Amino acid sequence: MKFLDKLLRLKIFNIGLRIKITMIFIIPVILTMLSLSYFHILNERTELQALAEANAIQMSDVAFASLIHAMEMNDKKMLNAVFGDIKVQPSIVNLRIVSINNDVYDSTDSSEIGKKYELSQSGCMECHQFTPANRPHSMRLQTDQNILRVVSIIKNGPECQNCHSTAQTHLGVFLIDTSLAQTEKHLQEDMIFSIGISIISILVVMVLAYLLIQWLIVRRVEVIRSALMRLGTRDFSARITKDWHTKDELTQLGDYFNQIVANLEALQAENDKKERVRSLAIIEERAA
């Protein structure tokens, strides 16, 4: 309270009651609503991103299971059919099977087949910066396309060792790149909608708060001020009218004021009466 008293004594607060109450009450409310809206948007953004990643991982796991079956059967047509079925998904950007030697064994982009990846290039270093034990299952690529890459390790199981060396623990990786553009678009639209709702809510709160302050405080203070100004001119008929329909400290203040003014008016009437009696007595004394 002492801090607030010192704050209100600053010259910047030498302003009208309406503006002062607005600065002290409405502005903190606006800041609180803006903060709540921001954290709501941030939380929703995190949840949608997590949901999009979970869907991408689930799709990758289903596709990976189909590809493993096709590779176990050594059926190139089945492998191509699986690639074709997955590729038609609107969120899928590319699928690749990369060998242990970093050669692209198969890809939905035929120009990549046979290409050798360098571990230092973008798309590889995001994954290989981690140790194999700590390597994540999915990651965002450092590109402008907002791509989420899901990595599935192709293990060298017993069913694979007829064609591959038993010394190898895994044969390569299956990479599926999904676009998060639609998710980002939805997030932007939702953010714009949330901001619009927040702005409308803030404006409604401001208007309601202003009207409430005007009705409960400002107009009643103006009535009291008007009555005090009349009292300052020795108008003892001044009264604070009861034109509001609520009872609180200002109502009590009005009652006290009316009571004091009524007592002053009665005292003034009594003094006037005594003055008249004294004047008559003087007149009668002179006449005698």
C-alpha positions in Angstrom: 0.0 0.0 0.0 2.9 2.4 0.8 4.4 1.7 -2.6 1.0 2.3 -4.3 0.7 5.6 -2.4 4.1 6.7 -3.5 3.3 5.7 -7.0 0.1 7.6 -7.1 1.9 10.8 -5.9 3.9 10.9 -9.1 3.1 13.8 -11.5 2.1 11.3 -14.2 -0.9 10.4 -12.1 -2.1 14.0 -11.8 -5.0 13.1 -14.1 -8.7 12.4 -14.0 -10.3 9.7 -12.0 -11.5 7.8 -15.0 -8.0 7.6 -16.6 -6.4 6.8 -13.2 -8.7 3.9 -12.6 -8.2 2.7 -16.1 -4.4 2.7 -15.7 -4.6 0.9 -12.4 -7.4 -1.6 -13.0 -8.0 -2.2 -16.7 -4.4 -2.3 -17.9 -3.4 -5.1 -15.6 -6.5 -7.0 -16.6 -5.5 -6.6 -20.3 -2.0 -7.7 -19.6 -3.3 -10.8 -17.8 -5.6 -11.7 -20.6 -2.9 -11.3 -23.2 -0.6 -13.5 -21.1 -3.2 -16.2 -20.8 -3.9 -16.1 -24.5 -0.2 -16.3 -25.3 0.4 -19.3 -23.1 -2.8 -21.0 -24.5 -1.6 -20.5 -28.0 1.9 -21.8 -27.1 0.5 -24.8 -25.4 -1.9 -25.6 -28.2 1.0 -25.2 -30.7 3.1 -27.7 -28.7 0.3 -30.2 -28.5 -0.5 -30.0 -32.3 3.2 -30.4 -33.2 3.4 -33.4 -30.9 0.3 -34.9 -32.5 1.7 -34.3 -36.0 5.0 -36.0 -35.1 3.1 -38.9 -33.5 1.0 -39.4 -36.6 4.2 -39.2 -38.8 5.9 -41.8 -36.6 2.8 -44.1 -36.7 2.7 -43.9 -40.5 6.4 -44.6 -40.7 6.1 -47.7 -38.5 3.3 -49.1 -40.6 5.2 -48.4 -43.8 8.4 -49.8 -42.3 6.6 -53.1 -41.4 5.4 -53.4 -45.0 8.8 -52.7 -46.4 10.5 -55.2 -44.1 8.0 -57.8 -45.3 8.7 -56.9 -49.0 12.5 -57.1 -48.4 12.3 -60.4 -46.6 10.4 -61.7 -49.6 13.0 -60.1 -51.9 10.0 -58.8 -53.9 10.9 -55.7 -55.8 7.4 -55.3 -57.2 6.0 -55.4 -53.6 8.5 -52.9 -52.5 7.6 -50.5 -55.3 3.9 -51.0 -54.6 4.5 -50.1 -50.9 6.4 -47.0 -52.0 3.6 -46.1 -54.3 0.9 -46.5 -51.7 2.8 -44.4 -49.2 3.8 -41.7 -51.7 0.1 -40.8 -52.5 -0.3 -39.5 -48.9 -0.4 -35.7 -49.2 2.0 -35.1 -46.3 4.7 -37.5 -47.6 7.6 -35.7 -49.2 10.0 -38.6 -49.8 10.9 -42.1 -48.8 14.3 -43.7 -48.9 16.1 -46.9 -48.1 19.7 -46.0 -47.3 22.3 -48.8 -47.0 24.9 -49.2 -44.3 27.4 -47.6 -46.7 25.2 -44.5 -47.0 24.1 -45.4 -50.6 20.5 -44.8 -51.5 19.1 -48.2 -52.3 15.6 -47.1 -53.2 13.7 -43.8 -53.2 10.5 -42.3 -54.3 12.8 -39.8 -56.1 14.4 -42.0 -58.8 17.2 -39.5 -59.3 18.5 -40.3 -55.8 18.9 -44.0 -56.4 22.6 -44.9 -56.2 23.5 -41.6 -54.7 25.9 -41.6 -51.7 25.2 -39.4 -48.7 27.9 -37.6 -46.7 27.4 -37.6 -43.0 28.3 -33.9 -42.8 25.5 -32.8 -45.2 22.1 -31.4 -44.1 19.7 -34.2 -43.4 22.4 -36.5 -42.1 24.2 -34.5 -39.5 21.0 -33.9 -37.5 20.9 -37.6 -36.8 24.6 -38.5 -36.6 25.3 -35.8 -34.1 23.9 -38.2 -31.5 25.4 -41.5 -30.5 23.6 -44.6 -31.7 22.2 -45.2 -28.2 20.8 -41.7 -28.0 19.7 -41.2 -31.6 16.1 -39.9 -31.8 13.5 -41.7 -33.8 12.3 -38.5 -35.4 13.8 -35.0 -35.9 13.2 -31.8 -37.8 15.6 -31.1 -40.6 17.4 -27.8 -40.8 15.8 -26.7 -44.0 13.2 -24.0 -45.1 10.7 -26.7 -46.0 9.7 -27.6 -42.4 10.3 -31.3 -42.8 10.0 -33.9 -40.1 12.2 -37.0 -40.8 11.4 -40.3 -39.2 14.3 -42.8 -39.1 13.8 -46.5 -38.7 16.8 -48.8 -38.5 16.7 -51.9 -40.7 18.2 -54.6 -38.4 20.0 -57.6 -39.7 17.7 -60.3 -38.5 18.1 -64.1 -38.9 15.8 -64.0 -41.9 18.2 -61.5 -43.6 21.4 -63.3 -43.0 21.0 -65.6 -46.0 21.9 -62.7 -48.2 23.8 -60.4 -45.8 26.9 -60.9 -43.6 26.2 -62.0 -40.1 28.8 -59.5 -38.8 26.5 -56.6 -39.6 24.1 -55.6 -36.8 22.0 -53.6 -39.2 21.7 -53.2 -42.9 20.7 -49.5 -43.2 17.9 -47.2 -42.4 14.4 -46.4 -43.8 13.8 -42.6 -44.0 10.4 -41.1 -44.4 10.2 -37.3 -44.7 6.8 -35.7 -43.9 5.8 -32.1 -44.4 4.5 -30.1 -41.4 3.4 -27.3 -43.7 -0.3 -28.0 -43.2 0.2 -28.2 -39.4 2.0 -24.9 -39.4 -0.8 -23.4 -41.6 -3.4 -24.6 -39.2 -1.4 -23.3 -36.3 -1.1 -19.8 -37.9 -4.9 -19.8 -38.7 -5.6 -20.8 -35.1 -3.2 -18.2 -33.7 -4.9 -15.5 -35.8 -8.3 -16.7 -34.6 -7.2 -16.8 -31.0 -5.6 -13.3 -31.2 -8.9 -12.0 -32.7 -10.9 -13.5 -29.9 -8.5 -12.1 -27.4 -8.7 -8.6 -28.8 -12.5 -8.8 -28.9 -12.6 -10.1 -25.3 -10.2 -7.3 -24.2 -12.4 -4.7 -25.8 -15.5 -6.1 -24.2 -13.8 -6.1 -20.8 -12.6 -2.6 -21.3 -16.0 -1.3 -22.2 -17.7 -3.2 -19.4 -15.1 -2.1 -16.9 -15.3 1.5 -18.0 -19.1 1.5 -17.7 -19.0 -0.2 -14.3 -16.4 2.2 -13.0 -18.4 5.1 -14.4 -21.7 3.9 -12.8 -20.3 2.7 -9.4 -17.6 5.3 -8.8 -17.1 8.3 -11.1 -20.7 9.6 -11.4 -21.2 9.2 -7.7 -18.0 11.0 -6.9 -19.2 13.8 -9.2 -22.5 14.1 -7.3 -20.5 14.3 -4.0 -18.2 16.9 -5.5 -21.1 19.0 -6.7 -22.7 18.9 -3.2 -19.4 19.8 -1.6 -19.0 22.8 -3.9 -22.5 24.0 -2.9 -21.6 23.6 0.7 -18.5 25.6 0.1 -20.7 28.5 -0.9 -22.6 28.1 2.4 -25.6 26.5 0.7 -26.8 24.3 3.5 -29.6 23.0 1.3 -27.1 20.9 -0.6 -27.8 17.2 -0.5 -26.4 14.1 -2.1 -29.3 12.6 -4.0 -30.0 8.9 -3.7 -30.2 8.2 -7.5 -28.1 5.0 -7.4 -29.4 1.6 -6.4 -26.5 0.1 -4.5 -25.2 0.4 -0.9 -21.5 0.6 -0.2 -18.9 3.0 1.4 -19.9 5.8 -1.0 -23.5 5.4 0.0 -22.5 5.7 3.6 -20.3 8.8 2.8 -23.4 10.4 1.2 -25.5 9.6 4.2 -22.9 11.1 6.5 -22.6 14.2 4.3 -26.4 14.7 4.3 -26.5 14.3 8.1 -23.8 16.8 8.6 -25.3 19.3 6.2 -28.7 18.8 7.9 -27.2 19.6 11.3 -25.4 22.6 9.8 -28.7 23.8 8.3 -30.6 23.3 11.6 -27.8 25.2 13.4 -27.9 28.0 10.8 -31.7 28.2 11.2 -31.4 28.3 15.0 -28.7 31.0 14.7 -30.9 33.0 12.3 -33.8 32.7 14.7 -31.7 33.9 17.6 -30.5 36.7 15.5 -34.1 37.7 14.7 -35.1 37.6 18.3 -32.0 39.7 19.3 -32.8 42.2 16.6 -36.5 42.5 17.7 -35.3 42.9 21.3 -33.0 45.7 20.3 -35.8 47.4 18.3 -38.3 47.1 21.2 -35.7 48.5 23.6 -35.1 51.5 21.4 -38.8 52.1 20.9 -39.3 52.1 24.7 
